[in-house]
Structures are given as C-alpha cells and as structure tokens.
Amino acid sequence: MRLFKRRMGYLAIAVPIAVLICSLDIFYYLGFSFPLLSDLMLAALLYFILLIIAYPHLTELHELMAKALLVSIVTAFAVVLFYLVINLFGNNVPPAFTPVLVACFTIVISLSPFKIILEKIFSYIYPKSKDVFTSLYALDAKLEKERALLLEEMAPVFAHEIRNPLGSIKGAAQYLRSEIETGENAKLLEIIIEEVNRLNGVVSHFLDYAKPYAVNLKVLNINDIIAKALSLLGTDRIVRDVIIETELNPRIPNLAMDGEQIIQVILNMVLNALDAMPGGGRLSIATASLAGDAEEAVEIVISDTGQGIKKADLKSIFKPFFTTKERGVGLGLAVCQRIIHNHGGYIRVKSVVGKGTSFSIRLGGKEAKNPDSTLREEINHE
C-alpha cells in the first residue's frame, strides 16, 4: 500500500508539471516563435502513467526517470534519422518539428507492447519461434551462456572418464618399471608414465577453464601478490641466464581481488615468458598506479626479451586450445583472460618477433565496478 501511495505521489507531481508546460502554448497563439508543447507533454504524461501501471517493480523515482530517459534518447535518435532521410531523399519542405517528435515518441513507446502482442501471436502460430524476437547480440550472449553451462556440466564427467583409465595405465607402467631396471623396455615405460602425466595435466587445465569462476574478493596489495607468485616458482623452471627484474610501485593502491586467482595469472604469464627465452634473456615485472581515473586502478606489466609472437598468432592467443608450443595445452592464457575479465579488468599485449612480448593487465577503475563489462583484448604488433 505504501508503494502504491508513493507511485500515486509521483503521478500527482507529474500532472501539474505537464499542465504547466502545456500552458506555455499560449505564447505560440500570441504570435511568438514558440513550439507547441501540449501534444508532446500529453504523450509523455500518458507514457509516464503507462510506466506506473506496466512496471510495478520500478518503485523509485530515479528508476522511472531512467526508463523515461532511455525512451527520450531513442526518440531523439529517431527524429534525427527521420530528418536525415527527408533531406537525402525528399524534395518537399520537411514537416514541422513538433508533429515529427510526437510521432516518433508514439512509435517508440508502442514498440514494446506491439512486440509483446506479436510474440503471443507467434507463440500460437509457430511455437518453436522463441528466439525470433531476440536481438543478435542478446542471442549470442544467450548461446555463449548456454555453452558455458554445458561445458561446466560436461567437464567433471569428461575428466572422470579419462582419469580413471589413465590412473590404471600409470599404475601398471610404474609396476612394470619397478621390475625392469634397464634396457629399451624401461625407456618405453618411462615414456608411458611421462605421457600419462602430461595427459593428466591437460585434463587439469581443461577443468580449470571449464569450472565456474567464483571470485572471493579481498582487499589486497598487488605487489604482495606478485612477490608471493615469484616465490612459488620452482628453481628448476627458471632458466639460468634469465635476469628477473621487478619495479613495484610502493604507493600502489590496495584493491579488491581474489588473491589465489591473480597469483595463477601472474604465474602463468611468467612461465610463458620463461618458455619464450630458452637461451636466456630479461624478464621484467612492473606495477603502476593509473592516475587520472575516477576510481583507483593499477597496471601490471610483464615483459620478456624472448622470441615474440607472430602477427598471425596474436589474435588467437586467448582462444582455448590454441598453442604454438610443441607440447602445449593452449588453455593458460584463456584461463588468465577469464580471471581478469571476472575481476572487471582487461589484458593488452604487444609483441615484436625476435625482440619480445609485453602483457599489460589492468585491474580496478570503472571497469571493476561491473564484472560483466566487455573485456578488451587490445593487441598491438610493432
């Protein structure tokens, strides 16, 4: 009852405002160059009443005004488009502004009810036409969501069915290897065990990519995250001739992030950089506070002096199962992309063949306010 009174209060305010604006038509009839506003205001008032009746879940005034603002923007676009078409193809004097504005406004506010009526008609005539009225963008998003859900359901079953026989194969190979000390058969058994371990790693990577990413946000310092990630690197994975440099800004702001997932991203990119420098080189990790943003944001730059990435491969490096490594899985960067996306950030990459690659990760800022914002993969090739 209280919500109903509030909505009626909004209407009680809107009606006098509409009457006041309609009274301004007197200037038009007195000969002043003043547009007629009564038709437009009556249409707007009718639309406001329609909002109150048709959208009972919009209880706040700012929600109703946001809906009205959206319609106003679409109406303005329709008016501009109308006059552009008239100027391009019409030879007559274009019609007056007010009737065009009222007509466009009426058409815009009629689209949703008309679409609902058509959907009901089509549901009777052609019951399978559920996605006929869905936009291409919304349909793509729906298909992507359904594919992700299917992948999440399929992945554990897939992993279980593969890991069971892999475990049996590895156990049998290890038993036979313990019985055979040397010779060609011992080498073959070592290969079997090694390949089983590699396939098990592929399954683990696939599960990491397929599982839903629940972000456990805590306010952390990215410099501490990087230091922990570097401490987790095994000494056997660090090439002897690789120099690791860090330039961590001590004044970096703390941000809400999932520490374990960000460590996974840093580790993956560092290991990729080390793999790109088999003969040695320089790996640098730097952090910076992005000044000028309305919200606090940080940038992590991981650069190497390795082999670089070919221009033809740059656009595919974030795609699942794409790899240029002989024994790679191709899921590492795809997982990194999903983690950073779920944090509301984005990744940029620059690469020069023969000179090295630089990955730039942005966290925080306006993008972090909306985890569903579009991920930007800005790829540069110099």
Sequence and secondary structure as in RCSB ss.txt:
>XXXX:A:sequence
MRLFKRRMGYLAIAVPIAVLICSLDIFYYLGFSFPLLSDLMLAALLYFILLIIAYPHLTELHELMAKALLVSIVT
AFAVVLFYLVINLFGNNVPPAFTPVLVACFTIVISLSPFKIILEKIFSYIYPKSKDVFTSLYALDAKLEKERALL
LEEMAPVFAHEIRNPLGSIKGAAQYLRSEIETGENAKLLEIIIEEVNRLNGVVSHFLDYAKPYAVNLKVLNINDI
IAKALSLLGTDRIVRDVIIETELNPRIPNLAMDGEQIIQVILNMVLNALDAMPGGGRLSIATASLAGDAEEAVEI
VISDTGQGIKKADLKSIFKPFFTTKERGVGLGLAVCQRIIHNHGGYIRVKSVVGKGTSFSIRLGGKEAKNPDSTL
REEINHE
>XXXX:A:secstr
 HHHHHHHHHHHHHHHHHHHHHGGGHHHHTT S    HHHHHHHHHHHHHHHHH TT  SHHHHHHHHHHHHHHH
HHHHHHHHHHHHHH  S    HHHHHHHHHHHHHHHHHHHHHHHHHHHHH TT TTTTS HHHHHHHHHHHHHHH
HHHHHHHHHHHHHHHHHHHHHHHHHHHHH  SSHHHHHHHHHHHHHHHHHHHHHHHHHHHS      EEE HHHH
HHHHHHTS GGGS TTEEEEEE  TT   EEE HHHHHHHHHHHHHHHHHT TT EEEEEEEEE TT SS EEEE
EEEE SS   HHHHTTTTSTT   STT  S HHHHHHHHHHHTT EEEEEEETTTEEEEEEEEESGGGG TTS  
 EEEEE 
